[in-house]
């Protein structure tokens, strides 16, 4: 099962679900479910963020809602057309926390060492960009790179979480592309400055198109990753090569920072990052999570 946020013909946000080979409007399914269960006081669901915050985001819960409605009415009229205008699956995280040098070969390709402890930086929420959105590169920043990453979405308030309990706090997984103004980043590192600007430009965090419930992903540490630029493979690896695994990351971050539902942890990128330029098409795929496509412009 995969979920996503999209805009209908009236430019209103809705939630879509890919379920049993069909793509349906879950926002409308939810309206019927509320009536059937007499829970009309519950909020309308137009963003996946709300589903996550309500702790409804699991395969089991979503299936229960759909099957309940399916038991009293057909869903054919709620199927979506092929052409969908996607939004990012999580549109208003309080935090986008990213991990640096979490794949040994990526650290090596920039003559860097793997840190002894997880090394984090943040991206700005204004940098989020949906599937099929256009990455806009300012003309004066020099080299800009792609970085495919597995992104973890937090499902419950997480503070001082033990690594053994970390999965209980994860709502789901999606694909992120940590676009980086590389020349600017190198200058900032040399000058002892943080990386916020080189990582945080508008459109520099494509994400989506789907958010896949955590209970639909058997092993997040055994997923194939692949990124193509204009059809050429640039990055190809597997999440098994992460240095610091997801439970370690959740435990380490939550020791110091309280994570909220909808917060995003980008788990680092493998080797093969390379420059992108206006006119390029970037296609990022993670096994079981779908394919994120974006183009590049000035």
C-alpha positions as CSV (number, residue, x, y, z in Angstrom):
1,X,0.0,0.0,0.0
2,X,1.2,3.5,-0.9
3,X,-0.3,6.8,0.1
4,X,0.1,10.3,-1.4
5,X,-1.3,13.8,-1.3
6,X,-2.6,15.3,-4.6
7,X,-4.7,18.2,-5.9
8,X,-8.1,17.6,-7.4
9,X,-9.6,19.4,-10.4
10,X,-10.6,22.3,-8.1
11,X,-7.0,22.6,-6.8
12,X,-8.1,21.3,-3.4
13,X,-5.7,18.9,-1.5
14,X,-6.8,15.3,-1.2
15,X,-5.3,12.0,-0.1
16,X,-4.8,9.1,-2.5
17,X,-4.2,5.5,-1.8
18,X,-2.8,2.8,-4.1
19,X,-4.7,-0.3,-3.0
20,X,-5.2,-3.7,-4.6
21,X,-4.0,-2.4,-8.0
22,X,-6.3,0.6,-7.9
23,X,-5.7,4.3,-7.0
24,X,-8.6,5.8,-5.0
25,X,-9.5,9.0,-3.4
26,X,-9.1,8.2,0.3
27,X,-10.3,11.6,1.5
28,X,-13.8,10.7,0.1
29,X,-13.6,7.2,1.6
30,X,-12.9,8.8,4.9
31,X,-16.0,10.8,4.7
32,X,-18.1,7.7,4.2
33,X,-16.3,5.9,7.0
34,X,-17.0,8.8,9.4
35,X,-20.7,8.5,8.6
36,X,-20.8,4.7,9.0
37,X,-19.0,4.8,12.3
38,X,-20.8,8.0,13.5
39,X,-17.5,9.8,14.2
40,X,-18.5,13.0,12.5
41,X,-16.5,15.0,15.0
42,X,-13.3,13.7,13.6
43,X,-11.4,16.1,11.3
44,X,-11.6,15.9,7.5
45,X,-8.5,14.3,6.0
46,X,-6.9,16.3,3.2
47,X,-3.2,15.9,4.1
48,X,-1.2,12.8,5.0
49,X,0.3,14.9,7.8
50,X,-3.0,14.8,9.6
51,X,-3.4,11.0,9.2
52,X,0.1,10.6,10.7
53,X,-0.7,13.0,13.6
54,X,-3.9,11.1,14.3
55,X,-1.8,7.9,14.4
56,X,-4.0,6.4,11.7
57,X,-1.1,5.8,9.3
58,X,-0.6,2.1,9.2
59,X,-1.4,-0.5,6.5
60,X,-3.8,-2.2,9.0
61,X,-5.7,0.9,9.8
62,X,-6.0,2.2,6.3
63,X,-7.1,-1.2,5.1
64,X,-9.8,-1.4,7.8
65,X,-11.2,2.0,6.8
66,X,-11.2,1.1,3.1
67,X,-12.7,-2.4,3.6
68,X,-15.5,-1.0,5.9
69,X,-16.6,1.4,3.2
70,X,-16.1,-1.2,0.4
71,X,-18.5,-3.4,2.3
72,X,-21.4,-1.0,1.8
73,X,-20.6,0.6,-1.6
74,X,-18.4,0.1,-4.6
75,X,-15.3,2.3,-5.0
76,X,-15.1,2.4,-8.8
77,X,-16.4,6.0,-8.8
78,X,-13.6,7.0,-6.4
79,X,-10.8,5.8,-8.7
80,X,-8.4,8.5,-9.8
81,X,-7.3,9.4,-13.3
82,X,-3.8,8.5,-14.5
83,X,-2.7,12.1,-14.5
84,X,-2.3,13.3,-10.9
85,X,-0.9,16.5,-9.6
86,X,1.1,15.4,-6.6
87,X,2.0,17.3,-3.5
88,X,4.8,16.3,-1.2
89,X,3.6,13.5,1.1
90,X,4.5,15.5,4.3
91,X,4.1,19.2,3.6
92,X,4.7,20.8,7.0
93,X,7.3,19.0,9.1
94,X,8.7,20.9,12.0
95,X,12.1,19.3,11.3
96,X,13.9,17.9,8.3
97,X,17.0,16.3,9.8
98,X,19.6,14.9,7.4
99,X,22.5,12.6,8.0
100,X,25.9,13.3,6.5
101,X,28.5,10.7,5.4
102,X,26.3,7.7,6.4
103,X,27.6,5.6,3.5
104,X,31.3,4.8,3.6
105,X,31.9,5.0,-0.2
106,X,30.1,8.4,-0.4
107,X,32.5,9.8,2.3
108,X,35.4,8.4,0.4
109,X,34.4,10.0,-2.9
110,X,34.9,13.4,-1.2
111,X,38.0,12.3,0.6
112,X,36.1,12.5,3.9
113,X,36.1,10.1,6.9
114,X,33.0,8.4,8.3
115,X,32.2,10.2,11.6
116,X,32.4,8.4,14.9
117,X,28.9,9.5,15.8
118,X,26.0,10.4,13.5
119,X,26.6,13.8,11.9
120,X,23.5,15.9,11.2
121,X,22.4,19.0,9.4
122,X,19.0,20.4,8.6
123,X,17.1,21.3,5.4
124,X,14.4,24.0,5.4
125,X,10.8,23.0,4.9
126,X,10.5,25.6,2.2
127,X,13.0,23.5,0.1
128,X,10.4,20.7,-0.3
129,X,9.4,19.9,-3.8
130,X,6.8,17.3,-5.0
131,X,7.1,14.5,-7.6
132,X,7.3,16.1,-11.1
133,X,8.2,19.5,-9.7
134,X,11.0,21.5,-11.1
135,X,14.3,22.0,-9.3
136,X,15.4,25.6,-9.8
137,X,19.1,26.3,-9.7
138,X,20.3,29.9,-9.1
139,X,22.6,30.9,-11.8
140,X,25.4,32.0,-9.5
141,X,26.0,29.0,-7.2
142,X,28.3,26.8,-9.4
143,X,28.1,23.0,-9.1
144,X,24.9,21.5,-7.8
145,X,24.6,17.7,-7.0
146,X,21.8,15.1,-6.6
147,X,21.7,12.8,-3.5
148,X,19.1,10.0,-3.4
149,X,18.1,9.1,0.2
150,X,15.7,6.9,2.2
151,X,13.6,9.3,4.3
152,X,12.0,8.2,7.6
153,X,8.8,9.9,8.7
154,X,8.1,10.1,12.5
155,X,4.7,9.0,13.6
156,X,4.7,9.7,17.4
157,X,6.3,12.2,19.7
158,X,9.7,10.8,20.3
159,X,11.9,11.9,23.1
160,X,14.8,9.9,24.6
161,X,13.7,6.8,22.6
162,X,15.8,3.6,23.1
163,X,17.1,2.1,19.9
164,X,15.2,-1.1,20.5
165,X,11.9,0.8,20.5
166,X,12.7,3.1,17.6
167,X,10.4,1.4,15.0
168,X,7.4,2.0,17.2
169,X,7.8,5.8,16.5
170,X,8.1,5.5,12.7
171,X,5.0,6.1,10.6
172,X,6.5,5.3,7.2
173,X,9.1,5.8,4.5
174,X,9.5,7.9,1.4
175,X,12.2,9.0,-1.2
176,X,14.2,12.2,-0.8
177,X,16.7,13.9,-3.1
178,X,19.0,16.0,-1.0
179,X,20.0,18.6,-3.7
180,X,23.2,20.3,-2.7
181,X,25.0,23.4,-3.9
182,X,28.3,21.7,-3.8
183,X,30.7,24.6,-4.5
184,X,28.9,26.7,-1.8
185,X,29.0,23.8,0.6
186,X,32.8,23.3,0.1
187,X,33.4,27.0,0.7
188,X,31.3,27.0,3.8
189,X,33.1,23.9,5.2
190,X,36.5,25.6,4.5
191,X,35.3,28.8,6.3
192,X,33.8,26.8,9.2
193,X,30.3,27.8,8.4
194,X,27.2,25.6,8.6
195,X,25.7,23.9,5.5
196,X,22.2,25.3,5.9
197,X,22.2,27.6,2.8
198,X,23.9,25.2,0.4
199,X,21.3,22.5,1.3
200,X,18.2,24.7,1.9
201,X,17.4,26.6,-1.3
202,X,13.8,26.5,-2.5
203,X,13.1,23.3,-4.4
204,X,16.3,21.6,-3.1
205,X,14.4,18.8,-1.3
206,X,12.3,16.8,-3.8
207,X,10.3,14.2,-1.9
208,X,7.7,11.5,-2.6
209,X,5.6,10.7,-4.5
210,X,4.4,8.2,-1.9
211,X,4.5,7.7,1.9
212,X,4.6,3.9,2.5
213,X,3.4,2.7,5.9
214,X,6.2,1.3,8.0
215,X,4.3,-2.0,8.4
216,X,4.4,-2.4,4.7
217,X,8.2,-2.3,4.6
218,X,9.7,-5.6,5.7
219,X,13.3,-4.4,6.1
220,X,14.2,-0.7,5.5
221,X,17.9,-1.8,5.6
222,X,17.6,-4.0,2.5
223,X,16.2,-1.7,-0.1
224,X,17.8,-1.1,-3.5
225,X,18.4,2.6,-4.4
226,X,19.0,3.9,-7.9
227,X,19.2,7.4,-9.4
228,X,19.3,8.2,-13.1
229,X,20.1,11.5,-14.8
230,X,18.8,11.6,-18.4
231,X,18.5,7.8,-18.3
232,X,22.1,7.3,-17.1
233,X,22.7,5.5,-13.8
234,X,24.5,7.8,-11.4
235,X,23.8,6.2,-8.0
236,X,23.1,2.5,-7.4
237,X,23.3,0.9,-3.9
238,X,21.4,-0.6,-1.1
239,X,20.3,0.7,2.3
240,X,22.2,-2.1,3.9
241,X,25.3,-0.1,3.5
242,X,24.2,2.6,6.0
243,X,26.9,3.1,8.6
244,X,24.4,4.2,11.3
245,X,21.1,2.3,11.1
246,X,17.7,3.8,11.6
247,X,17.2,2.7,15.2
248,X,20.5,4.3,16.1
249,X,19.5,7.5,14.4
250,X,16.2,7.8,16.1
251,X,17.8,7.1,19.5
252,X,20.6,9.5,18.9
253,X,18.5,12.4,17.7
254,X,15.7,12.0,20.2
255,X,18.2,12.0,23.0
256,X,18.7,15.7,22.3
257,X,15.8,16.8,20.1
258,X,12.1,15.9,20.6
259,X,10.8,14.6,17.3
260,X,7.2,15.4,16.4
261,X,4.7,13.4,14.1
262,X,5.6,14.3,10.5
263,X,9.2,15.1,11.2
264,X,11.6,13.7,8.6
265,X,15.0,12.0,8.9
266,X,16.9,11.7,5.7
267,X,19.3,8.8,6.2
268,X,22.2,9.8,3.9
269,X,23.2,9.1,0.4
270,X,25.4,6.4,-1.2
271,X,28.3,7.1,-3.6
272,X,27.9,8.4,-7.1
273,X,26.7,11.9,-6.6
274,X,27.3,14.1,-9.6
275,X,26.4,17.5,-11.0
276,X,23.0,18.4,-12.5
277,X,22.2,21.2,-14.8
278,X,19.1,22.9,-16.4
279,X,17.3,20.5,-18.8
280,X,18.2,17.4,-16.9
281,X,15.6,14.8,-15.8
282,X,16.3,13.1,-12.5
283,X,14.7,9.8,-11.7
284,X,15.1,8.4,-8.2
285,X,13.8,4.9,-7.2
286,X,13.9,3.0,-3.9
287,X,12.6,-0.5,-3.9
288,X,9.0,-0.8,-2.7
289,X,8.7,3.0,-2.3
290,X,8.1,4.1,-5.9
291,X,9.9,6.5,-8.2
292,X,10.5,10.2,-7.7
293,X,10.9,12.2,-10.9
294,X,12.0,15.9,-11.3
295,X,13.4,18.1,-13.9
296,X,15.9,20.9,-13.6
297,X,15.7,24.5,-14.6
298,X,17.2,27.9,-13.8
